[in-house]
């Protein structure tokens, strides 16, 4: 049996940027677009390249585990031929790329540096960058001709002159370089640059521009995210069938446990009995999500015989449930929860609980609470119940958007 040769091309996908300008509290690469993170969209493009490549994702230190799961999903979906790994990034972009370079296999001769925020970059653009680096032995970056008239202005917004746009190019990623050239530039230049091409050029090496792609735009603002969503939207007339699931969970009070409800700890309140923390709201949500996806129920997934979940809190169950739902091909549309019981008084912490669960599920969550007017076991103060309804939508297909290329020279 002939062994597959090791890849000679490495792709470093930088996914450590913030989501500040996008209006999100978490890193941009982990923002969802049509049911997949921007990172997963970007990796689908990379894994669609015509040759095997080594892929290295550089993620925030606190997101390495999540990035590994995303990379594994994308690699399996595209049946990637080359190895994939995830490393923690640094405090600056240059430090992050440095760490990606350090993880390259010895056989890699050409390196592409790609921004996960350019999530819709087509595979053929990556292939063309590699081919141009091989043909020229120089750095190569994709770019588009600037079509707008560009004015140079001063600090008071007074126009000084018109810039000759014939000399301008709006550059994109992936940017490709001979490995030795890129490594030397990073080793010798400590100054931060806006991209790797600037570092390589400052080190005295040639960098050429090839025709880019309109799809390789950078998702920076909410308008950019909306534009990307429209490009990935189903064709007119396509029928998207959502899936709805419901969940119910009940636990009795326990005088020896502390109360966990809707992902929050409630000091001074009687706890709930159970194999885990007895969080009826979270367990009902998990059942609703699993049911909508056709995956069974929380008891079958996280059985009480599994010691790993003894005393586990809601984030453990929700994170794993979300992974299973995504693996089944769905994204969470929204979740609604109804808590039924006399205690605790839920209203003062409703916003806190909704924000916590919405952050874990990356989807809107609404929580309401009610009593049963002293009727039944909840009315008698024997325990708490919760019901949940979840809406799932099919995730975006693996096909990339097509654009004409411009002619340019549990009970647990």
Buried (B, 14 or more C-beta within 10 A) or exposed (E): EEEEEEBBBBBBBBBBBEBEEBEBEBBBBBBBBBBBBBBBBBBBBBBBBEEBBBBBBBBBEEBBEBBBBBBBBBBEBBEBEBBBBBBBBBEEBBBBBBBBBEBBBEEBBBBBBBBBBBBBBBBBBBBBBBBBBBEBEBBBBBBBBBEEEEEEEEEEEEEEEEEEEEEBBBBBBBBBBBBEBBBBBBEEBEEEBEBBBBBBBEBEBEBBBBBBBBBBBBBBEEEBBEBBBEBBEEEEEEEEEEBEBBBBBBBEBBEEBBBBBBBBEBEEBBBBEBBBBBBBBBBBBBBBBBBBBEBEBBBEBBEBEEEEBEEBBBBBBBBBBBBBBBBBBBBBBBBBBBBBBBBBEBEEBBEEBBEBBBBBBBBBBBBEBEEBEEEEBBBEEEBBBBBBBBBBBBBBEEEBBEEEBEEEEBBB
